[in-house]
Every structure is written in structure tokens, then in C-alpha cells.
Amino acid sequence: MENKEYYRSIFKRKSFHLFRDTKKLSEEDLNDLSKFLETVVPLHPEIRTKMKIVKESETTCKRGAEYCILFYSENKEGYLNNIGYIGEQVDLYLAAHDIGALWFGIGKTDARQDEGMDYVIMIAVSKMDRGKFRKDMFKAKRKPLDEIWTGDDMNIADIVRFSPSACNTQPWIAENDDHTLKVFRYRKPGKRGIMPAVLVTFYNRIDMGIFLFLLEVCLKNEGYVFERETYPDQDDEAQKALIAQYTYHK
Ligand SMILES: Cc1cc2nc3c(=O)[nH]c(=O)nc-3n(C[C@H](O)[C@H](O)[C@H](O)COP(=O)(O)O)c2cc1C
């Protein structure tokens, strides 16, 4: 999918927490989706991944979706960032094709392994009327810009801040200074929601991959050329972990 299509889709996507008044995916929709899944670009090409489309009934998801896309991966350094990065390409493709989607972190499937890879997460999907997608992204609930971004906003910060994340935790901070953009996974000290800490870190690593993909779509859309370096995020307890650094120019 072209960058401008990804970019447009950022404004249209939203989570379908419940799928109502759904339509059926046609054979053609499913074939196109399968073909698209083979074209996604990984953050870490050395990590093996696989995606599988199954009926929602083959999972614990009961949100009224028709299918779930299951994500499997080798469990290696950076694999959760990688799944977020890949999965967000899928999320944006789906919205662009009027297929409603939900990243479904709590979902499980009996098929915990596939070809030696672990099940990681799923995205539930159903065909929806075009009118059901997001009409005004800026009304979505997100942290204010100054909580997640320092330095020049590059005309992208106020878009990329609408990235989706587990429980809307938005665990990202971007620091922009002198043609260098640093992206951190961040968790406020002491603040604990209902999720156990290890699970929060698990999901937040996926969230970071999502954020990186949206960030890159926005950078390209603004005509920036960049190089990305990623860093290992090994410390589960870290409040602020450097995930990626971009050096850029126009
Ligand atoms: C990694 C990840 C896991 C998620 N897991 C769930 C989930 O288990 N259940 C659910 O209802 N929503 C889930 N969501 C959806 C988020 O709640 C949603 O993306 C967030 O609130 C922002 O809303 P939006 O996607 O409509 O912009 C998940 C999102 C992400 C990115």
C-alpha cells in the first residue's frame, strides 16, 4: 500500500470494540487481504513471523467480528515492537478497505504455537459500512501533545499522537532535537491500572511498534528522509526505555 493511502487511513481508523450491523467479507476481500499480508514490511526482518486468518469462533473473541487475524512470531529481542509495526500496517490497510478492526490483546486461541512460533496477539475484523469509520480523529481521546513530544513538532506530532495503544495507555515519548528524533517507551512511575505490570509492558512494546510505523508514515508524508536505529528494550521495569532514534533531513 502506498504511503499516502496509509496516511489517509490514520484519520479513518478506529477500534470497533463491538461489531454491529456488519457485512460479510467477500472472497475478493479475503484474497486481497491475504495477498496484502504477504507484503507487510517488518521492523526486524530477521525475526520470523506469520499471520493467519481464522473465524472469530476459533478464538476467545466475542465481539461480533467475522474473522480474527492471528499474529505469530519467534520470541526474539524486539519481537513485540516488530509485531506492532507489522500489525499497524494491517490495521491501516483494513480501514482503507472498509474493514473494521480491533487490536484484541486479551484474545486467546487454542493454537498457541505455529511452525515453532508463539501466538502473540490478534486483530478482529468485519466488513463495515464506510460511514461507521472515524469522522474526526481530533475528537479521539489522547494525551495532550506536550506530554508526549518535545522540540519542533515537524507538522507530524499532532497526527502521530493518535496512534492506538492497549487500554489507550499511549506509552510513548518523542524528543526532537537537532535532526534527531528519539522515541522512548514510557510508563509513569507508581501509576498502575488494572493490568499486571508484566502484561502492561508486553502490550506497550507492541504499542511502540505501532507508534513507530505511524511516525514513519507521517515523516514520509512530510517529505522527510530518515535513517532509523532501534535499541533493545530489555528492562521490564524501565520507566523510560529508548526504542528508536531517527536522524532526518528534508
Ligand atoms: C496492542 C493493543 C491491544 C488492545 N487490546 C484490546 C482489548 O483486548 N480489548 C479492547 O476492547 N480493545 C483493545 N485495544 C484497543 C484500544 O483500546 C484502542 O486502540 C484505544 O483505546 C484507542 O482507541 P482507537 O483505536 O479507537 O483510536 C487494543 C489496542 C492495542 C494497540
The ligand as an ORCA input file, in Angstrom:
! r2SCAN-3c Opt
* xyz 0 1
  C      -1.870     -3.743     21.443
  C      -3.326     -3.378     21.643
  C      -4.156     -4.229     22.367
  C      -5.513     -3.914     22.534
  N      -6.319     -4.788     23.221
  C      -7.636     -4.522     23.345
  C      -8.506     -5.446     24.008
  O      -8.068     -6.515     24.486
  N      -9.821     -5.129     24.104
  C     -10.336     -3.985     23.586
  O     -11.542     -3.746     23.672
  N      -9.534     -3.064     22.954
  C      -8.211     -3.321     22.811
  N      -7.401     -2.419     22.148
  C      -7.962     -1.203     21.551
  C      -7.592      0.061     22.341
  O      -8.396      0.156     23.488
  C      -7.763      1.306     21.435
  O      -6.868      1.211     20.371
  C      -7.511      2.616     22.150
  O      -8.447      2.806     23.178
  C      -7.558      3.825     21.195
  O      -8.794      3.913     20.538
  P      -8.914      3.879     18.946
  O      -8.234      2.600     18.477
  O     -10.403      3.846     18.654
  O      -8.228      5.076     18.367
  C      -6.045     -2.705     21.984
  C      -5.188     -1.864     21.270
  C      -3.851     -2.184     21.092
  C      -2.984     -1.266     20.282
*
